[in-house]
Amino acid sequence: MYLIHFLFIILCWFSHPNTSILNNKLSDPPTFYNKDSINQFIINYYRQEFATQEQDYPDALIKVDTIDGLINIKHQLYKEPDYGPIRIIPAPSGFITGYLNDDHKKDLIVSVYSTEGGQSSWLEIFVFISKNNQLQFFRKYTSYDLGYCKRVKGKGKFYPAAIINKTLVGETRCFTPKDPGCCPSGIVKTKFKFSNGLQLVSQLK
């Protein structure tokens, strides 16, 4: 009897949608109209990421609100409501879909606006690759991770715009020597190919 009860609990745990992040894939078969599964995956991702910080902030709260179609995930580290990291998931119209490889299945890029509460902000770029008829989470990049600036010394921030001809295209805002830390002013067009990760292909002014 106890064995049956135990097996039932294990079955419920692995079938629950919130555990899908442990398997690095969405709980439902992929469809780019199933925005709720995609959003829930990203919410769960941040819940786990923020939870690792809570031992240092015993009064921390994780709040999730939807405002004008945008999902706001706030990690309120102190009792002050305006302090702490904020992540904003775009509306589905802001999702980027297209073919990043040769399997003729649409892949997905979701760019999450991110800030720690100060003037600096960046994107956290979730890459989902279609594999075995499921949309699987590949990894999360930041716009700094992809902020290559070949023509300008230093680094920048990459902002994806579209997937065209199996290439992720966008612009990189590069820091020039005179730029403040919040505001890069050099802009270049950037292209990435997917080959076990996003690989820089070209940059043009």
N, C-alpha and C positions, 0 to 999 in steps of 0.2 A: 504494500500500500504506500509506504513512504517512498519507494523507488518510483512508482507511478507519479506521485505528487511532485517529486524532484524533476522528473523528465518533463512534466507539464510546465513547470516554471522555466526550465531551460528553453523549451520550445517557444514560450511566450516572449522571452527575452530576445531571442534572435529574430523573431518575426515582427518585433515592434519597430516602427519606422525610425524612432530616434536612435536606434543602434546601428543604422545603416552606415554612419560615418566610420564605424570601426572596420567595416568591410571596404571602405573607400569607393562606394558606389551608391547611387540613389536606390531607394527601396522599391520604386516602381519602374516598369519598363520606360525607357526614355521617350519623351515627347516634348518638343519645345513649346508646347502649349500647356504643359503641366508645370506651370510656374510655381505652384505651391510646394511641390517636392523639391525643386531647386532652391527656393527660398528657405525651406525648412532645413535642408542640408547645410546651408551656409550659416543659419542661426545656430544650429547644433555645433558647427565647427567653432564659432566664436564662444559659445557657452563653455566648451571644453578648454579653449585657449585662455579665456578670462578666469576660469575656475582655478587654474594653476597659480594665479596671482593672489587669490583671495586669502591665502594663509598669511600674507603680509598686510592685508587690509581687512580686518575682521568685520568692519561695518560695510563692506562692499555690497553693492546691489547690481544685478544685471536686469536691465529694463528693455523690453522690446515693444515698440510702438509703430503703427503705420500712419504716416502723414502724407496726404496727397499722393498715394500710391507708392511712396518710398518707405522701406522698412528701416527704422532706426534702432540700432542695437547700442545701448549705452552701458558702459561699465562704470558705475558711480562709485568711485573709490572712497570718498568721504561723504559726509552728510550734506555738503554743499552741492546743489543740483547741477551746477554748471562745470563741475570738475570731473575729469576722467576721460578715458578713451571713448570715441564714438565711431561706429561703422554704419554706413548707409548703403543698403542694397538698392540698386536702381529699379525702376519699374521695368516690366518685361520688355517694353519697347526699347530699353537700353541694353538688352542682352545682344551679344554678337554671335551669330550662327554662320556656319559654312563648313567647307571641307578642308581640313588641315592635313589629311593623309590620303591614301589611295583606296580606301574601303568604300567610298561613295556613301558614307553615312555622315550626317551632319554632326559637327562638333560644336562646342559651346564655350564662349568666353564671358565671364561676368566680372565687371570691374566695380569694386566696392570702394566708395569714398571713405577715407580714413583720416582721423586726426587724433591727437592725444589731448586736445583741448586748448592748444596754443594757436599760433598763427600758421604753423607748418601743417601741410596736408599732403596726401599722396593717394595712390590707388593700390588696392590689394586685388590682384588679378587672378581669379579662379579659372583654371583650365580643366575642362571636361572633355574627354576623348571617348567617342563611341567605339565600343569593343564588345564582341559577342552579343550583339543586339541589346547592349545596355550602355547607358551613358555613365562612364566611370570617372571619378575624380583623379586627375593626374597629379597636380600640385598647385600650390598658391605661390605666385610671384608678387613682389611689390614693384611699383613703378620705378623704384631705385634699382632693384635687381636688373631690370631691363633698360636702365637709363644710360646706354652707351652713347658717348659723344666723341666720335672719331675726329671730327674737324675742330672741336673746341676742347681745350685742355680741361680735364676734370670730368665730373659725372653730371647726370641730369635725371629727368623723370619721364618715363614713357607712358603715353596715353593711347591705347588701342582704339581704332575707329571701325575697321571692317576686316572680313576675311575675303580675299580676292585671289583666285587662282592658287589655292592651297597656301596662301601667304597671309600672315597677320600684318596688316598695315596700320600705321598711326603716325603720331608725331612725338618727337623727343624734345623736351624743353631743357636746354643745356644751360648750366651756370657759366657765365662769363666772369672774369676776375672782379668786375665791379658790381656784380649782383649781390643783393642781400640773401640771407639763407632761405627766405621764404619764396623768392621770386626769380626763377631762371628766365632769361630773356632771349637766349639763342634757340631758334626753332628749326629742327630738321625733320624731313620725312624719313621714316624708318620702316624696314620690312624684316619680318622674322619668318623662317620656315620651321615646321615641327619635325624634329628627328630625335625621338626620345628626349624631348624638351624643346623649348623655343631657342632657335639658333639665329644669330644676327646674319642677315643676308646683305643689306645695303643701307646706306644713308645718303640723302641728298638734301641740299638746302632748298 
